[in-house]
Amino acid sequence: MPPARETGAGAAAGVGDTVRVLRRRPPGSLWAEPDWWRYWLSRLVSYAGGTVTYVAAPILVYALSGSALLTGVTAATEGLPYLLFGLVAGALSDRVDRKRLMVSCDLVNGLVLLTVPVAAALGHLTVAHVIGAGFVSSTVFVFFDSANFGAVPTLVGRDRIPAANAAVWGTAQVFDVALPGLVGLSVAVVSPSSLYWVQAFTFLASAALIRAIRRSLSVERELTHRLRDDVLTGVRWLWSHPTLRAMTGVGTATSFALGGIVGQLVPFADQQLGIRQGDARLGAVFAAFSLGGLLGTGLRRFVAPYSPARISLVAMTSMSVLLLLLPWPHDWRLTVSVVFLFGVADIVAVMNVINFRQEETPEDMQGRVNTTGRMLSWGLGSPAGALLGGVVAGIHGSPAAVLAGAVVLAVATVLAWTSSLGRVPALRTELAGSG
C-alpha cells in the first residue's frame, strides 16, 4: 500500500506540480545537458575539498590535544547540526528558491573555513576554534543539503534519480580514494590547518557553478501554511510510509556505527596499529574506505533487482560482521581489507536509502522528508556513535570503542530482520506483484 499523503487543495497542487516538473525532464543521457555538467562539477569540487578536511580535521585536533575524546567530539559536531536544525532547514528549503539558498550556503561556508588557516598563521588556533568552525560549517551545510535533496529530482526527473546519485557519489569516491593518501603524506610536510584553504576555495567554486545553472531547481508553491505546519507535514509523511520509516531506523543504526569509526580512526590507527601522524599507511586506511565506496557505487545495476528493504538488511548485516572483526587485527593490511569491505557495504546502504526516499517523496516535500530522514540518521546516529566512541576510548582505548559500536550495530541488525523490513519480498518483481 502506498503511504498516506496530504489531503486537500494543498496536496493536489503539490502532486500536480510534481507531475509537471518531472514530465519536463527528457529521458536522454544526463551528460548531454549543460546544467547537469554544472551541477555535477559543483558537487565534485565540494567533495574534493570535503575529503581533505575530513582527513585533516581529526589529525589537526589530535595533534593539538592528543585526546581521543576530543577527536571523537570533532566527528560528533559534524552530524549534530542535522539533529538541531534539520527540521527547520528542510521546511525552509521547500519554501524558498533552492538555487539561491545553495549558493548562499556555499559562500558562507567558504568564509567560515578560511578562519582556521588564518588563525593558525597568526598563532591563535585552538582546538575550540577547529571544533567550532566545523560545527558552524556543518550547520550551514544542513541548509545546503536540504535544498540539494529537492534540487536533484527537479533537475533530472524521477526516473533518473539513481543514475544521477550514482554519478555524483561514484566520481566523489574517486577523490576519496586518491586524496586521503595525499593528505596523509601532506601533513608530514605542512600543517593540517593549511589544508583548510583547499576546502574554502572549493566552496567558492561550487557557488559559482551552481549560480551558472540556468534551469530552475524549485517549483512554484503556494505558501498556505506556517513553517511549523510544513515541518509537521514532512514528519507525518515519513512516518506514514512503513518501509521508509523502518529504513530510517536502519540508517540511524548504521550511521551510529560509522560515526564511531570516523571519530576513532586516527587514535585507533595509533593505538592498535602503531601508525602515527605523517605515516603514509594512515592515508591508506582512509583511502581503503573510499575505494570500497567506489566499488559500491558500481554495484547499482547488480542490486537493482532486489527490493530496497532487502538491500538495506543485507548491507547492514555485512557491516555488522565487518565491524565486529575490525578491532582484532594488529596488522595494518588486514585492517585496510576490513575497512575496504565496510566501505562497499556502507555506500550501498546509503545510496539505497537516498534513492528510495527521493523516488517516493512528492517533489514539493523533498526537502522536508529527506532532511527528516537525514536528521535521524546523520544528526542523531552519527554524533551519538562518535560521542560514545570518544567516551569509551577515553576509558578503555579506541579498539574498545570500535567494538562497542559493533555490538550496538549487531543488536540493531537482529531487530531490523525481525521488523517489517524482514517481511518485505526480496525482489522488486515480487514486491510489485504483492502490491
ZIUR-V883768 format. One record per residue. RES is the residue in one small letter. SS is DSSP state (helix for helix, strand for strand, loop for the rest). PHI is phi in whole degrees, 0 to 359 (NA if undefined). D_FIRST is the distance of its C-alpha to the first C-alpha in Angstrom with 2 decimals. Layout:
# ZIUR-V883768
res=RES ss=SS phi=PHI d_first=D_FIRST
res=RES ss=SS phi=PHI d_first=D_FIRST
This chain:
# ZIUR-V883768
res=m ss=loop phi=NA d_first=0.00
res=p ss=loop phi=290 d_first=3.82
res=p ss=loop phi=291 d_first=6.46
res=a ss=loop phi=295 d_first=8.89
res=r ss=loop phi=238 d_first=11.78
res=e ss=loop phi=299 d_first=15.44
res=t ss=loop phi=249 d_first=16.69
res=g ss=loop phi=100 d_first=20.13
res=a ss=helix phi=295 d_first=22.51
res=g ss=helix phi=298 d_first=22.07
res=a ss=helix phi=294 d_first=18.39
res=a ss=helix phi=298 d_first=19.32
res=a ss=helix phi=295 d_first=22.18
res=g ss=helix phi=297 d_first=20.25
res=v ss=helix phi=295 d_first=17.79
res=g ss=helix phi=297 d_first=20.93
res=d ss=helix phi=299 d_first=22.83
res=t ss=helix phi=300 d_first=20.23
res=v ss=helix phi=298 d_first=20.35
res=r ss=helix phi=295 d_first=24.13
res=v ss=helix phi=295 d_first=24.67
res=l ss=helix phi=290 d_first=22.67
res=r ss=helix phi=289 d_first=24.31
res=r ss=helix phi=288 d_first=27.68
res=r ss=loop phi=277 d_first=27.35
res=p ss=loop phi=290 d_first=29.00
res=p ss=loop phi=277 d_first=27.58
res=g ss=loop phi=284 d_first=30.90
res=s ss=loop phi=291 d_first=32.12
res=l ss=helix phi=299 d_first=31.79
res=w ss=helix phi=286 d_first=35.39
res=a ss=helix phi=271 d_first=36.73
res=e ss=loop phi=249 d_first=35.83
res=p ss=helix phi=303 d_first=38.42
res=d ss=helix phi=295 d_first=36.02
res=w ss=helix phi=295 d_first=33.91
res=w ss=helix phi=301 d_first=37.19
res=r ss=helix phi=296 d_first=38.08
res=y ss=helix phi=296 d_first=34.78
res=w ss=helix phi=299 d_first=34.91
res=l ss=helix phi=294 d_first=38.54
res=s ss=helix phi=296 d_first=37.85
res=r ss=helix phi=291 d_first=35.32
res=l ss=helix phi=295 d_first=37.75
res=v ss=helix phi=292 d_first=40.71
res=s ss=helix phi=293 d_first=38.73
res=y ss=helix phi=295 d_first=37.47
res=a ss=helix phi=298 d_first=41.04
res=g ss=helix phi=294 d_first=42.43
res=g ss=helix phi=296 d_first=39.71
res=t ss=helix phi=295 d_first=40.48
res=v ss=helix phi=298 d_first=44.12
res=t ss=helix phi=285 d_first=43.64
res=y ss=helix phi=302 d_first=40.92
res=v ss=helix phi=274 d_first=43.80
res=a ss=helix phi=289 d_first=46.64
res=a ss=helix phi=299 d_first=45.34
res=p ss=helix phi=295 d_first=45.31
res=i ss=helix phi=296 d_first=48.56
res=l ss=helix phi=296 d_first=50.14
res=v ss=helix phi=294 d_first=49.18
res=y ss=helix phi=294 d_first=50.29
res=a ss=helix phi=291 d_first=53.52
res=l ss=helix phi=284 d_first=54.23
res=s ss=helix phi=244 d_first=53.41
res=g ss=loop phi=68 d_first=53.33
res=s ss=loop phi=251 d_first=50.59
res=a ss=helix phi=292 d_first=47.46
res=l ss=helix phi=296 d_first=46.05
res=l ss=helix phi=293 d_first=46.55
res=t ss=helix phi=295 d_first=45.10
res=g ss=helix phi=294 d_first=41.92
res=v ss=helix phi=297 d_first=41.98
res=t ss=helix phi=302 d_first=42.20
res=a ss=helix phi=293 d_first=38.91
res=a ss=helix phi=295 d_first=37.32
res=t ss=helix phi=292 d_first=38.38
res=e ss=helix phi=287 d_first=36.45
res=g ss=helix phi=259 d_first=33.06
res=l ss=helix phi=302 d_first=34.04
res=p ss=helix phi=302 d_first=33.92
res=y ss=helix phi=297 d_first=30.16
res=l ss=helix phi=291 d_first=29.90
res=l ss=helix phi=279 d_first=32.43
res=f ss=helix phi=237 d_first=31.57
res=g ss=helix phi=300 d_first=28.09
res=l ss=helix phi=296 d_first=26.36
res=v ss=helix phi=293 d_first=29.21
res=a ss=helix phi=298 d_first=29.49
res=g ss=helix phi=296 d_first=25.85
res=a ss=helix phi=293 d_first=26.08
res=l ss=helix phi=295 d_first=29.51
res=s ss=helix phi=293 d_first=28.55
res=d ss=loop phi=276 d_first=26.07
res=r ss=loop phi=253 d_first=29.01
res=v ss=loop phi=247 d_first=31.94
res=d ss=loop phi=291 d_first=33.04
res=r ss=helix phi=295 d_first=31.45
res=k ss=helix phi=299 d_first=34.33
res=r ss=helix phi=298 d_first=36.94
res=l ss=helix phi=295 d_first=35.24
res=m ss=helix phi=296 d_first=35.01
res=v ss=helix phi=297 d_first=38.67
res=s ss=helix phi=299 d_first=39.87
res=c ss=helix phi=296 d_first=38.19
res=d ss=helix phi=299 d_first=39.77
res=l ss=helix phi=296 d_first=43.17
res=v ss=helix phi=297 d_first=43.05
res=n ss=helix phi=297 d_first=41.98
res=g ss=helix phi=301 d_first=44.86
res=l ss=helix phi=291 d_first=47.33
res=v ss=helix phi=298 d_first=46.06
res=l ss=helix phi=289 d_first=46.41
res=l ss=helix phi=296 d_first=49.87
res=t ss=helix phi=293 d_first=51.14
res=v ss=helix phi=291 d_first=50.93
res=p ss=helix phi=294 d_first=53.44
res=v ss=helix phi=294 d_first=55.58
res=a ss=helix phi=297 d_first=55.88
res=a ss=helix phi=296 d_first=56.67
res=a ss=helix phi=295 d_first=59.36
res=l ss=loop phi=274 d_first=60.90
res=g ss=loop phi=79 d_first=60.87
res=h ss=loop phi=240 d_first=58.61
res=l ss=loop phi=284 d_first=55.31
res=t ss=loop phi=234 d_first=53.91
res=v ss=helix phi=299 d_first=50.91
res=a ss=helix phi=300 d_first=49.70
res=h ss=helix phi=295 d_first=49.91
res=v ss=helix phi=298 d_first=47.87
res=i ss=helix phi=294 d_first=45.14
res=g ss=helix phi=296 d_first=45.24
res=a ss=helix phi=296 d_first=45.02
res=g ss=helix phi=296 d_first=42.04
res=f ss=helix phi=293 d_first=40.30
res=v ss=helix phi=296 d_first=41.06
res=s ss=helix phi=299 d_first=40.06
res=s ss=helix phi=292 d_first=36.71
res=t ss=helix phi=296 d_first=36.16
res=v ss=helix phi=297 d_first=36.85
res=f ss=helix phi=296 d_first=34.56
res=v ss=helix phi=303 d_first=31.60
res=f ss=helix phi=290 d_first=32.03
res=f ss=helix phi=297 d_first=32.53
res=d ss=helix phi=295 d_first=29.46
res=s ss=helix phi=299 d_first=27.28
res=a ss=helix phi=292 d_first=28.59
res=n ss=helix phi=295 d_first=28.34
res=f ss=helix phi=302 d_first=24.58
res=g ss=helix phi=280 d_first=24.19
res=a ss=helix phi=292 d_first=27.17
res=v ss=helix phi=297 d_first=25.90
res=p ss=helix phi=300 d_first=22.96
res=t ss=helix phi=293 d_first=25.34
res=l ss=helix phi=286 d_first=28.15
res=v ss=helix phi=250 d_first=26.64
res=g ss=loop phi=92 d_first=23.41
res=r ss=helix phi=299 d_first=19.86
res=d ss=helix phi=292 d_first=20.62
res=r ss=helix phi=254 d_first=23.61
res=i ss=helix phi=300 d_first=22.31
res=p ss=helix phi=301 d_first=22.57
res=a ss=helix phi=295 d_first=26.02
res=a ss=helix phi=294 d_first=27.18
res=n ss=helix phi=295 d_first=26.25
res=a ss=helix phi=296 d_first=27.80
res=a ss=helix phi=296 d_first=30.91
res=v ss=helix phi=292 d_first=31.37
res=w ss=helix phi=293 d_first=30.75
res=g ss=helix phi=296 d_first=32.73
res=t ss=helix phi=290 d_first=35.76
res=a ss=helix phi=296 d_first=35.66
res=q ss=helix phi=294 d_first=35.87
res=v ss=helix phi=299 d_first=39.05
res=f ss=helix phi=294 d_first=40.65
res=d ss=helix phi=298 d_first=39.36
res=v ss=helix phi=286 d_first=41.12
res=a ss=helix phi=280 d_first=44.37
res=l ss=helix phi=286 d_first=44.83
res=p ss=helix phi=303 d_first=44.64
res=g ss=helix phi=296 d_first=47.59
res=l ss=helix phi=294 d_first=49.49
res=v ss=helix phi=295 d_first=48.80
res=g ss=helix phi=301 d_first=49.93
res=l ss=helix phi=285 d_first=53.13
res=s ss=helix phi=295 d_first=53.55
res=v ss=loop phi=290 d_first=53.73
res=a ss=loop phi=281 d_first=56.78
res=v ss=loop phi=247 d_first=58.50
res=v ss=loop phi=237 d_first=57.05
res=s ss=loop phi=291 d_first=55.57
res=p ss=helix phi=303 d_first=51.77
res=s ss=helix phi=295 d_first=52.04
res=s ss=helix phi=295 d_first=53.37
res=l ss=helix phi=288 d_first=50.11
res=y ss=helix phi=293 d_first=48.40
res=w ss=helix phi=301 d_first=50.22
res=v ss=helix phi=296 d_first=47.96
res=q ss=helix phi=291 d_first=44.65
res=a ss=helix phi=301 d_first=46.21
res=f ss=helix phi=294 d_first=47.20
res=t ss=helix phi=294 d_first=43.80
res=f ss=helix phi=296 d_first=42.13
res=l ss=helix phi=294 d_first=44.69
res=a ss=helix phi=295 d_first=44.16
res=s ss=helix phi=298 d_first=40.37
res=a ss=helix phi=300 d_first=40.97
res=a ss=helix phi=294 d_first=43.20
res=l ss=helix phi=292 d_first=40.78
res=i ss=helix phi=294 d_first=37.80
res=r ss=helix phi=298 d_first=40.14
res=a ss=loop phi=281 d_first=41.12
res=i ss=loop phi=294 d_first=37.62
res=r ss=loop phi=276 d_first=38.03
res=r ss=loop phi=286 d_first=34.45
res=s ss=loop phi=292 d_first=32.73
res=l ss=loop phi=256 d_first=30.13
res=s ss=loop phi=229 d_first=28.67
res=v ss=loop phi=244 d_first=27.36
res=e ss=loop phi=294 d_first=28.99
res=r ss=loop phi=218 d_first=27.23
res=e ss=loop phi=283 d_first=28.66
res=l ss=loop phi=273 d_first=29.25
res=t ss=loop phi=255 d_first=28.63
res=h ss=loop phi=236 d_first=27.69
res=r ss=loop phi=285 d_first=29.70
res=l ss=helix phi=302 d_first=29.09
res=r ss=helix phi=298 d_first=28.06
res=d ss=helix phi=295 d_first=25.36
res=d ss=helix phi=297 d_first=24.00
res=v ss=helix phi=300 d_first=24.01
res=l ss=helix phi=295 d_first=22.08
res=t ss=helix phi=298 d_first=19.45
res=g ss=helix phi=296 d_first=18.85
res=v ss=helix phi=296 d_first=18.76
res=r ss=helix phi=297 d_first=16.32
res=w ss=helix phi=296 d_first=13.85
res=l ss=helix phi=297 d_first=14.19
res=w ss=helix phi=293 d_first=14.00
res=s ss=helix phi=283 d_first=10.75
res=h ss=loop phi=265 d_first=9.03
res=p ss=helix phi=299 d_first=9.24
res=t ss=helix phi=290 d_first=10.25
res=l ss=helix phi=295 d_first=12.57
res=r ss=helix phi=298 d_first=13.92
res=a ss=helix phi=290 d_first=14.99
res=m ss=helix phi=293 d_first=16.29
res=t ss=helix phi=295 d_first=18.28
res=g ss=helix phi=297 d_first=19.92
res=v ss=helix phi=298 d_first=20.83
res=g ss=helix phi=298 d_first=22.25
res=t ss=helix phi=295 d_first=24.29
res=a ss=helix phi=294 d_first=25.80
res=t ss=helix phi=291 d_first=26.75
res=s ss=helix phi=293 d_first=28.21
res=f ss=helix phi=301 d_first=30.20
res=a ss=helix phi=295 d_first=31.74
res=l ss=helix phi=294 d_first=32.43
res=g ss=helix phi=299 d_first=34.02
res=g ss=helix phi=293 d_first=36.37
res=i ss=helix phi=291 d_first=37.37
res=v ss=helix phi=299 d_first=38.03
res=g ss=helix phi=292 d_first=40.00
res=q ss=helix phi=246 d_first=42.15
res=l ss=helix phi=296 d_first=42.59
res=v ss=helix phi=292 d_first=46.00
res=p ss=helix phi=294 d_first=47.52
res=f ss=helix phi=297 d_first=45.95
res=a ss=helix phi=298 d_first=47.71
res=d ss=helix phi=289 d_first=50.88
res=q ss=helix phi=281 d_first=50.89
res=q ss=helix phi=269 d_first=49.41
res=l ss=helix phi=247 d_first=50.59
res=g ss=loop phi=70 d_first=53.61
res=i ss=loop phi=261 d_first=52.31
res=r ss=loop phi=261 d_first=53.79
res=q ss=loop phi=302 d_first=53.23
res=g ss=loop phi=94 d_first=54.49
res=d ss=loop phi=283 d_first=53.90
res=a ss=helix phi=299 d_first=52.21
res=r ss=helix phi=293 d_first=50.21
res=l ss=helix phi=295 d_first=48.27
res=g ss=helix phi=297 d_first=47.07
res=a ss=helix phi=294 d_first=46.18
res=v ss=helix phi=295 d_first=43.90
res=f ss=helix phi=296 d_first=42.00
res=a ss=helix phi=295 d_first=42.02
res=a ss=helix phi=298 d_first=40.58
res=f ss=helix phi=298 d_first=37.35
res=s ss=helix phi=290 d_first=37.11
res=l ss=helix phi=296 d_first=38.11
res=g ss=helix phi=297 d_first=35.30
res=g ss=helix phi=297 d_first=32.93
res=l ss=helix phi=298 d_first=34.44
res=l ss=helix phi=296 d_first=33.77
res=g ss=helix phi=298 d_first=30.19
res=t ss=helix phi=293 d_first=29.49
res=g ss=loop phi=279 d_first=30.79
res=l ss=loop phi=268 d_first=28.22
res=r ss=helix phi=303 d_first=25.39
res=r ss=helix phi=289 d_first=25.64
res=f ss=helix phi=293 d_first=26.16
res=v ss=helix phi=269 d_first=22.93
res=a ss=loop phi=305 d_first=20.87
res=p ss=loop phi=293 d_first=19.85
res=y ss=strand phi=267 d_first=18.25
res=s ss=loop phi=291 d_first=14.84
res=p ss=helix phi=305 d_first=15.26
res=a ss=helix phi=297 d_first=14.78
res=r ss=helix phi=292 d_first=17.57
res=i ss=helix phi=299 d_first=19.74
res=s ss=helix phi=298 d_first=19.70
res=l ss=helix phi=294 d_first=20.67
res=v ss=helix phi=293 d_first=23.42
res=a ss=helix phi=296 d_first=24.80
res=m ss=helix phi=295 d_first=24.95
res=t ss=helix phi=297 d_first=26.73
res=s ss=helix phi=299 d_first=29.17
res=m ss=helix phi=295 d_first=30.02
res=s ss=helix phi=298 d_first=30.66
res=v ss=helix phi=297 d_first=33.11
res=l ss=helix phi=294 d_first=34.85
res=l ss=helix phi=291 d_first=35.26
res=l ss=helix phi=292 d_first=36.82
res=l ss=helix phi=278 d_first=39.29
res=l ss=helix phi=301 d_first=40.21
res=p ss=loop phi=287 d_first=42.78
res=w ss=loop phi=273 d_first=44.92
res=p ss=loop phi=292 d_first=46.55
res=h ss=loop phi=252 d_first=49.73
res=d ss=loop phi=263 d_first=49.98
res=w ss=helix phi=299 d_first=48.46
res=r ss=helix phi=291 d_first=47.55
res=l ss=helix phi=292 d_first=45.28
res=t ss=helix phi=299 d_first=43.67
res=v ss=helix phi=300 d_first=43.11
res=s ss=helix phi=296 d_first=41.44
res=v ss=helix phi=294 d_first=39.01
res=v ss=helix phi=297 d_first=38.24
res=f ss=helix phi=300 d_first=37.68
res=l ss=helix phi=294 d_first=35.07
res=f ss=helix phi=298 d_first=33.38
res=g ss=helix phi=298 d_first=33.23
res=v ss=helix phi=298 d_first=31.46
res=a ss=helix phi=295 d_first=28.69
res=d ss=helix phi=296 d_first=28.43
res=i ss=helix phi=291 d_first=28.02
res=v ss=helix phi=297 d_first=25.36
res=a ss=helix phi=295 d_first=23.34
res=v ss=helix phi=295 d_first=24.02
res=m ss=helix phi=296 d_first=23.27
res=n ss=helix phi=298 d_first=20.01
res=v ss=helix phi=293 d_first=18.67
res=i ss=helix phi=296 d_first=20.27
res=n ss=helix phi=301 d_first=19.09
res=f ss=helix phi=296 d_first=15.39
res=r ss=helix phi=293 d_first=15.71
res=q ss=helix phi=290 d_first=17.71
res=e ss=helix phi=291 d_first=15.49
res=e ss=helix phi=274 d_first=12.38
res=t ss=loop phi=275 d_first=14.58
res=p ss=loop phi=302 d_first=16.05
res=e ss=helix phi=301 d_first=19.73
res=d ss=helix phi=284 d_first=21.26
res=m ss=helix phi=239 d_first=19.57
res=q ss=helix phi=304 d_first=20.31
res=g ss=helix phi=298 d_first=23.32
res=r ss=helix phi=294 d_first=21.93
res=v ss=helix phi=292 d_first=18.69
res=n ss=helix phi=293 d_first=20.44
res=t ss=helix phi=289 d_first=23.52
res=t ss=helix phi=298 d_first=21.81
res=g ss=helix phi=298 d_first=20.40
res=r ss=helix phi=293 d_first=23.84
res=m ss=helix phi=300 d_first=25.61
res=l ss=helix phi=288 d_first=24.22
res=s ss=helix phi=281 d_first=24.82
res=w ss=helix phi=278 d_first=27.98
res=g ss=helix phi=284 d_first=29.25
res=l ss=helix phi=257 d_first=28.91
res=g ss=helix phi=295 d_first=28.70
res=s ss=helix phi=295 d_first=31.37
res=p ss=helix phi=297 d_first=34.02
res=a ss=helix phi=297 d_first=33.58
res=g ss=helix phi=296 d_first=34.12
res=a ss=helix phi=293 d_first=37.07
res=l ss=helix phi=291 d_first=38.66
res=l ss=helix phi=299 d_first=38.32
res=g ss=helix phi=299 d_first=39.76
res=g ss=helix phi=294 d_first=42.62
res=v ss=helix phi=294 d_first=43.49
res=v ss=helix phi=297 d_first=43.46
res=a ss=helix phi=296 d_first=45.36
res=g ss=helix phi=295 d_first=47.96
res=i ss=helix phi=261 d_first=48.68
res=h ss=helix phi=244 d_first=48.13
res=g ss=loop phi=101 d_first=47.89
res=s ss=helix phi=296 d_first=45.20
res=p ss=helix phi=303 d_first=44.56
res=a ss=helix phi=293 d_first=43.68
res=a ss=helix phi=295 d_first=41.30
res=v ss=helix phi=296 d_first=39.42
res=l ss=helix phi=295 d_first=39.29
res=a ss=helix phi=298 d_first=37.93
res=g ss=helix phi=297 d_first=35.03
res=a ss=helix phi=295 d_first=34.43
res=v ss=helix phi=295 d_first=34.29
res=v ss=helix phi=299 d_first=31.74
res=l ss=helix phi=293 d_first=29.47
res=a ss=helix phi=296 d_first=29.97
res=v ss=helix phi=296 d_first=28.93
res=a ss=helix phi=297 d_first=25.79
res=t ss=helix phi=295 d_first=24.98
res=v ss=helix phi=299 d_first=25.30
res=l ss=helix phi=296 d_first=23.02
res=a ss=helix phi=295 d_first=20.34
res=w ss=helix phi=295 d_first=20.50
res=t ss=loop phi=270 d_first=20.17
res=s ss=loop phi=273 d_first=17.13
res=s ss=helix phi=297 d_first=13.40
res=l ss=helix phi=298 d_first=14.24
res=g ss=helix phi=292 d_first=16.53
res=r ss=helix phi=262 d_first=14.00
res=v ss=loop phi=283 d_first=11.98
res=p ss=loop phi=306 d_first=13.64
res=a ss=loop phi=289 d_first=16.67
res=l ss=strand phi=256 d_first=16.53
res=r ss=helix phi=297 d_first=14.38
res=t ss=helix phi=295 d_first=15.18
res=e ss=helix phi=293 d_first=13.92
res=l ss=helix phi=295 d_first=10.61
res=a ss=helix phi=294 d_first=10.41
res=g ss=helix phi=291 d_first=11.79
res=s ss=helix phi=270 d_first=9.42
res=g ss=loop phi=283 d_first=6.31
